[in-house]
């Protein structure tokens, strides 16, 4: 495995870092407090090609390989402190763009992917339902075939980008007797009759990423908007989750690097008892642990991306990446707050927001308990 970057990759990463540092960090404290989504930043990212990093060039993307995509998102996370915006972008990339690339018809790809890549369209995924939790395939939303269309009835919750999405990949039961083999996926546009966005959901962290409940009341979806074969929804969802779990926390690598550098500077400058606090063993140990977590998290992310670049399965590696990086991110944020003391606890210091944002990573894309169970089964247990 060679994780060294080419000059072309370095140029891409440097361009992304300069762009993000100058365009994506305005009014973060206020936007977080008021749960404001940075639509202007979203569109600017689209113009930069961020949303289309993994989409083939023929459909408006940059056509980058998985390892390059992970490296680019890491650099984006280093320079952009708006974790909510980054979360919305990743949800869009891995639960809307990725399944379209893998399962979409040529017509579906031509219709949706260029706009999803450019930032003109916002995508998302509607899988979770009230009461299903981690048992995602026990859904109750149904899709009944009537002539040349499907009629959807039911509800979804915890839908990232739900209040602002133009098109969503919605999962529904088409054959209740087949359990997970009776689930299908559909491309639902916000203008479809019977589709309704309910109340926005207020979160502890990632507050600049909108989330909502969705309702489908005799929602009519044209047959040509079924994504993949009827009954293939579970396979489509597993494919999307493998990509999401392996890549969605790439920006967290950048966040951990930024926090590490911030803590090193602070430990050198902040003096207590007549010396820099970095000279105290307990502080120095925390910083070394932050470095160790960053390097191990980076390796596991790169390794999974390298496997996908080789065309190999990475289901286990994606589960381990999601599990390990999320735990590392939360602990690094906790250590950063402890090192900064009272200043780390203050809103203006922005470290408390990093911690609130990181906490959700243990839950979304499948809880860490689910990742451990999945990994255990893949290890033959």
VENRA-V244955 format. One record per residue. RES is the residue in three letters. OMEGA is omega as a letter, one per 20 degrees, with the letter a starting at -180 (* if undefined). NEAR is the number of other ideal C-beta (glycine too) atoms within 8 Angstrom. Layout:
# VENRA-V244955
res->(RES RES)
omega->(OMEGA OMEGA)
near->(NEAR NEAR)
This chain:
# VENRA-V244955
res->(UNK UNK UNK UNK UNK UNK UNK UNK UNK UNK UNK UNK UNK UNK UNK UNK UNK UNK UNK UNK UNK UNK UNK UNK UNK UNK UNK UNK UNK UNK UNK UNK UNK UNK UNK UNK UNK UNK UNK UNK UNK UNK UNK UNK UNK UNK UNK UNK UNK UNK UNK UNK UNK UNK UNK UNK UNK UNK UNK UNK UNK UNK UNK UNK UNK UNK UNK UNK UNK UNK UNK UNK UNK UNK UNK UNK UNK UNK UNK UNK UNK UNK UNK UNK UNK UNK UNK UNK UNK UNK UNK UNK UNK UNK UNK UNK UNK UNK UNK UNK UNK UNK UNK UNK UNK UNK UNK UNK UNK UNK UNK UNK UNK UNK UNK UNK UNK UNK UNK UNK UNK UNK UNK UNK UNK UNK UNK UNK UNK UNK UNK UNK UNK UNK UNK UNK UNK UNK UNK UNK UNK UNK UNK UNK UNK UNK UNK UNK UNK UNK UNK UNK UNK UNK UNK UNK UNK UNK UNK UNK UNK UNK UNK UNK UNK UNK UNK UNK UNK UNK UNK UNK UNK UNK UNK UNK UNK UNK UNK UNK UNK UNK UNK UNK UNK UNK UNK UNK UNK UNK UNK UNK UNK UNK UNK UNK UNK UNK UNK UNK UNK UNK UNK UNK UNK UNK UNK UNK UNK UNK UNK UNK UNK UNK UNK UNK UNK UNK UNK UNK UNK UNK UNK UNK UNK UNK UNK UNK UNK UNK UNK UNK UNK UNK UNK UNK UNK UNK UNK UNK UNK UNK UNK UNK UNK UNK UNK UNK UNK UNK UNK UNK UNK UNK UNK UNK UNK UNK UNK UNK UNK UNK UNK UNK UNK UNK UNK UNK UNK UNK UNK UNK UNK UNK UNK UNK UNK UNK UNK UNK UNK UNK UNK UNK UNK UNK UNK UNK UNK UNK UNK UNK UNK UNK UNK UNK UNK UNK UNK UNK UNK UNK UNK UNK UNK UNK UNK UNK UNK UNK UNK UNK UNK UNK UNK UNK UNK UNK UNK UNK UNK UNK UNK UNK UNK UNK UNK UNK UNK UNK UNK UNK UNK UNK UNK UNK UNK UNK UNK UNK UNK UNK UNK UNK UNK UNK UNK UNK UNK UNK UNK UNK UNK UNK UNK UNK UNK UNK UNK UNK UNK UNK UNK UNK UNK UNK UNK UNK UNK UNK UNK UNK UNK UNK UNK UNK UNK UNK UNK UNK UNK)
omega->(r a r a r r r r r r r a r r r a r r a a a a a a a r a a r a r a a r a r a a r r r a r r r r r a a a a a a a r a a r r a r r a r a a r r r r r r r r r r r a a a r a r r r r r r a r r a a a r a a r r r a a a r r r r r a a a a r r r r a a r r r a r a r a a r r r a r a r a a r a r r a r a a r a a a r r a r r a r r a a r a a a a a r r a r a r a a r r a a a a a r r r r a a r a r a a a r r r a r r a r r a a r a a a r r a r a r a r r a a a a a r a a r r a a a r a a a a r r a r r a a r r a a a a a a r r r r r r r r r r r a r a r r a a r a a a r r r r r a r r r a a r r r r a r r r r a r r a r r r a a r a a r r r r r r r a a r a a r a r r r r a a a a a r r a a a r r r r r r a r a r a r r a a a a r r r r r r r r r a a a a r a a a a a r r r r r r r a r r r r r a *)
near->(5 3 7 4 8 6 6 6 10 9 8 11 12 9 9 14 12 9 12 13 10 6 8 16 9 5 6 12 10 8 15 11 8 6 11 8 13 12 7 6 11 14 10 12 13 14 8 9 10 11 14 15 14 12 14 7 7 3 12 11 14 9 6 10 6 13 12 11 14 14 13 14 15 15 14 15 16 12 13 14 10 13 16 14 16 13 13 16 12 14 16 15 13 13 14 16 17 14 16 16 12 8 10 12 6 6 7 13 12 9 6 14 17 10 10 19 15 12 11 8 10 12 16 15 12 13 9 10 12 6 4 11 6 8 6 10 8 6 13 8 15 11 13 8 8 6 4 4 10 15 12 17 10 12 11 15 10 7 16 14 16 17 9 8 12 8 14 16 19 15 13 16 12 14 9 6 5 8 6 7 8 12 15 17 16 15 15 16 9 10 4 10 6 11 13 8 10 8 5 9 9 5 9 6 12 11 13 15 14 12 12 12 13 16 10 17 7 9 13 11 16 7 9 7 11 12 13 11 5 7 11 11 13 10 8 15 13 9 12 14 11 11 12 14 14 17 16 13 14 15 14 15 16 16 15 15 11 11 14 13 8 10 15 10 8 11 14 8 7 8 8 7 4 4 8 9 12 10 7 9 5 6 12 11 8 12 15 8 10 15 9 8 12 14 8 10 16 10 8 13 17 13 10 14 15 12 11 13 9 6 4 6 4 12 10 10 12 14 14 12 14 17 12 11 15 14 10 14 15 13 10 15 13 9 13 16 12 9 14 13 7 6 7 13 10 8 8 5 10 10 14 12 13 14 14 11 12 16 11 11 13 9 7 7 7 11 8 11 7 9 14 9 8 12 12 8 8 9 7 4 4)
